[in-house]
Amino acid sequence: MGVSIRTELVDELDSLVDECSDLGASRSEIVEAILTAYFQNDEDQIKQTRELIIRNRKRSNS
């Protein structure tokens, strides 16, 4: 699966890869861990996802 993400998120992801170098974790493993944690969260993922999309679109259009 391929995804497109903002440069600043790539930079943060690369920082996480560096911080997990002792585990030999790849970007894909870290993204999967983040998604797993997100979906296991008890909060309303649909509402939270919609809010993030709207916020990101507003920022992009500014």
Secondary structure, 3 states (H helix, E strand, C coil): CCCCCCHHHHHHHHHHHHHCHHHCCCHHHHHHHHHHHHHHCCCCHHHHHHHHHHHHHHHHHC
